[in-house]
Amino acid sequence: MNTINNDIKGKKILLGVTGSIAAYKAAALVRLLVKEGAEVKVLMTSTAKQFITPLTMATLSKNPVQVEFFNPENGEWNSHVKLGLWADLMLVAPASANTIGKMACGIADNLLLTTYLSARCPVVVAPAMDADMYAHVAHQQNLALLRLRGVHVIEPSVGELASGLQGQGRMEEPEEIVRLLQILLEKKVCLSGKHFLVTAGPTYESIDAVRFIGNISSGKMGYAIAEELAWRGARVTLISGPVHVVARHPKITLYKVSSAQEMYEAAARFFPDADGAVMAAAVADFTPESKVEGKLKRGENALSITLTPTKDIAAYLGSIKKENQTLVGFALEVANEHSNALKKLREKNLDLIVLNSLNDANAGFNFDTNKVCIIDRTGKEASYALKSKVEVAKDIVDTLSKWAA
Ligand code: CTP
């Protein structure tokens, strides 16, 4: 894991572990938190002890683990009130459907739940369960209730589950959980009340019913930006071309589009109501003049397709942009990178432009990593090292937050 800056250092984190096979990941979570300098105390439900021992958690956290309301040997009371007041943040990971249901109903039949009810700090849950349980309306309503009350939910990821089934229910990886806690603890939830538009992915320009002109954009950069904005409290409208990545944060509303024209129409519709937009999509610059009905037949002669320019969405938003709106574009360049990026920034009336160079290895289209330089409209620029797209999204949103403040 990239060492994240040290805002976790010295923070008091109460980790609640519940009965789930993902409890083994709680050990790695404690290690990471301790490594980052946090003071960690662990609470376990009695079922959690079946999955991971208190000894493991106590050794890693360097603090005794608490399970029961009192010690039956000497009657010593484990004060949930004190624990709740002690913590800077309470994290329940893994959070089982049972515990989430009880948290939503205010049931207080174990130490973890009574502590949750006493806690005055931010509370985060990282659910882990089978996909059908996760999707069940009863569980989804419980989660919605918790969110309504300000609990932060780290959505589980999609993948192979302990049951052998595939689906959404895998607890998020410890590294990612620590990164999201970092955002909360840095008090970077400063975009509450703001609304941002993000475009992501490629566009597909139809040639006939089954063929299109597209590009290899994965959408990972745009989706990471949307998640980062949402984690900082903003409402996000994500307009996405066809991709395989998924948006998981509940503050993201996804609009799926296919062509550049559809992306333009959606962006033009939502931008006037937004505080800003990040144009991360790789929009096709040209589209076939006309689409062939049905399927184009094979022939002996050369085939030419007339292409016409698409609308430049970023330039259009730049032309209607108001004083209080911030517009961020991307520039993927091969030569004269800086001057081309600056030209785009001016011509499209952007506030910030994120420059990607095709000459940088492992950066840009279809990679998990990216290397960018962010230039603002005054010409000030900041270059960043090669990082995961999730970390790059953080840098972009940091710059955008300062600019939009
Ligand atoms: N963009 C857009 N609509 C288009 C083309 C581009 O919104 N029809 C946006 C992209 O999302 C990006 C910025 O404009 O934020 C620059 O895109 P890029 O492809 O680098 O530049 P182009 O303007 O298309 O110019 P060229 O491809 O010739 O470099």
Residues whose N, C-alpha, C, O or C-beta is under 5 A from the ligand:
A	BS01	CTP	M279 A280 A281 A282 V283 A284 D285 T310 K311 D312 I313 A314 V328 G329 F330 A331 L332
